[in-house]
Amino acid sequence: PQGARVWIPDHAEVWRVAEITRGYREGDAVLHLRLEDGSVRLELCSPVGPSCAPHLPPLCNPDCLSGANDLVALSHLHEPAVLHS
């Protein structure tokens, strides 16, 4: 959904936080993002798997869980969340 914060892969930083700036609908080819530094980026939503479901970036955890010592407390547990914590 628009306004959601997600992790996107980055060559230099491995993962970067971005905000979705335009609502995503099934079948859209790109995801409109704004990075924390204010720059705009379009991320391709490539189909994967037999169902051709789009590969969307992992969601960020709420700020109150940032740097949590107990990974079980995280709402979203995936590689970028673990590395960030």
Buried (B, 14 or more C-beta within 10 A) or exposed (E): EEEBBBBBEEEEEEBBBBBBEEEBEEEEEEBBBBBEEEEEBEBEBEEEEEEEEBEEBBBBBEEEBEEBEEEEEBEBEBEBBEEBB
